[in-house]
Amino acid sequence: MTELPTTCGRARLRAVFAFVALVLVLPLSGCGGADGGGAAAPAVPPPPSPEALAALPEATTFGDLATAPADPSPTIPTGGEVLHPKADAVVYRAPGAEAIARLPVTQVGSPTWVPVVARQGDWAQVLLPTRPNGATGWLHATPESVESAQNDFQVDVDLAEFRLEILEAGKPTGSWSIGIGKPEHPTPTGRAFILASIEESVNTYSPIVLPLSSHSDSHETFGGGPGTVGLHTWPDDSFVGKATSDGCLRVTREALDRLVELPLGTVVLIS
């Protein structure tokens, strides 16, 4: 197992990155996919040529994989396993099926770590950072192709209670009141994950922004970007307990200081 990079200080992008003003939400891995119960492992398709791999759509926050499989269990934790591709990885629709995307080694300046939601032998179904929310795909996850690590952290977000909680191995380690998306631009629910860590150099409302894998359902773009939902602070605490953002999760500075210590790939369960 590999030591996970934290969101703090790892490959931060010193540029303006457009996020939908949705406040922070980060659920962590808990439990999801099980091994595929004794069935024979599907055959591994031959790897695509470099040209064919490069031609596949990228699985990033800027992408849209409309036909990708949906998250099979969007309301429960995952098992905690996260994967990092050692090179651009082929994403398959199902074990042994056709290729649908390419998962790059980095995302928005940070190493790519994606949560596993199901397993079939060497095949791993992972959450993807693309639209639509809850998009998944399958990686042929061998030790030669990916690094695997166990992430015992999870973030739970309760929109109705305006509450964010960090858990480690299922035990709460901190809880804060937050701000969420306004009714016309609601914070999306379901399983997401911390995609990257960005050090802001233009906007001053948050020193660090943590983009999630989810996107606004009401903003196709936001500020010139893809409408990515993020976790971030605000100039003051007037947002606490209110639905005033454009979909992002707004958190206090104390909460952000704790969130940036979590590993990339940490699941954020929003309900």
C-alpha positions, 0 to 999 in steps of 0.5 A, spaced: 500 500 500 502 507 498 502 512 503 497 517 500 498 525 499 494 530 503 491 535 500 495 540 503 501 542 500 501 537 494 501 540 487 497 546 488 495 550 482 497 557 482 492 560 478 484 561 477 480 555 477 473 556 476 469 552 481 461 553 482 461 557 488 458 550 492 461 549 499 465 544 502 463 537 502 467 531 503 465 524 505 470 519 506 471 512 503 467 507 507 464 501 504 461 499 497 464 494 492 465 487 494 469 482 490 465 479 484 464 473 488 467 467 485 466 468 478 471 467 473 475 474 471 473 477 465 479 477 460 483 483 459 482 487 452 489 488 449 491 495 450 490 500 445 495 503 441 498 510 444 494 513 438 488 510 440 489 511 448 490 519 446 484 519 442 480 517 448 476 522 452 480 524 458 476 523 465 477 530 468 473 535 471 472 538 464 470 532 461 463 529 460 462 521 459 454 521 458 454 513 457 459 512 463 456 507 468 452 510 474 455 510 481 451 503 484 451 505 491 451 513 492 448 513 499 453 509 502 461 509 504 466 506 500 471 500 502 476 505 503 481 503 497 483 508 493 488 508 486 493 512 483 494 510 475 502 510 474 501 512 467 495 514 463 490 509 464 484 506 460 477 506 463 473 501 461 465 500 461 465 494 464 470 488 466 473 486 459 468 491 455 470 497 451 474 503 453 470 509 454 476 514 457 483 515 459 484 517 466 490 521 467 496 521 472 494 528 474 488 532 476 488 540 476 495 540 478 495 534 483 496 527 483 490 523 481 487 518 486 480 515 485 476 511 490 474 504 489 466 502 489 467 495 487 472 489 485 472 483 481 479 480 482 484 485 478 478 489 476 476 495 480 470 500 479 472 507 481 468 514 481 470 518 476 471 526 476 467 527 470 460 529 468 455 526 470 455 526 477 456 519 480 460 517 473 464 511 474 468 506 470 473 500 471 480 500 471 484 493 470 488 495 477 494 491 477 500 492 481 504 494 475 499 499 473 496 503 479 498 504 486 493 502 491 492 505 498 487 505 504 484 511 506 480 511 513 478 518 512 471 520 510 467 526 510 459 526 511 455 532 509 448 533 511 445 539 507 439 539 511 443 540 518 448 545 514 453 540 518 460 537 515 463 532 519 470 528 518 470 521 520 477 516 521 475 509 521 468 510 522 469 515 528 467 522 528 474 527 529 470 534 528 464 537 526 462 544 523 456 548 521 457 550 513 454 554 508 450 550 502 448 552 495 441 556 494 435 553 492 436 555 485 443 552 485 443 546 490 449 542 492 449 536 488 448 530 493 451 523 492 458 520 493 464 525 491 471 525 492 477 530 494 480 531 487 485 536 488 488 542 492 489 549 489 492 554 492 489 561 490 493 566 487 487 571 485 481 570 489 482 572 497 476 569 500 479 562 501 487 561 501 486 553 499 480 551 494 479 543 494 475 541 488 471 535 488 469 530 483 462 533 482 459 538 478 453 543 479 447 541 476 444 548 475 451 551 472 454 548 466 459 553 467 461 557 472 466 563 472 469 560 465 470 553 468 466 547 468 462 548 474 466 544 479 463 543 486 469 545 491 470 546 499 472 553 501 472 558 506 469 565 505 471 572 507 466 572 514 462 567 517 455 570 515 454 564 510 454 559 516 447 555 516 445 558 510 443 556 503 447 562 499 452 559 495 452 557 487 453 550 489 459 549 493 460 548 500 463 554 504 466 552 511 470 556 516 477 556 516 478 551 522 474 546 518 478 548 512 485 547 516 482 540 517 480 538 510 486 540 507 490 535 511 485 529 508 488 525 503 486 526 496 481 521 494 477 522 500 470 520 499 465 526 501 458 523 502 453 528 501 446 527 503 
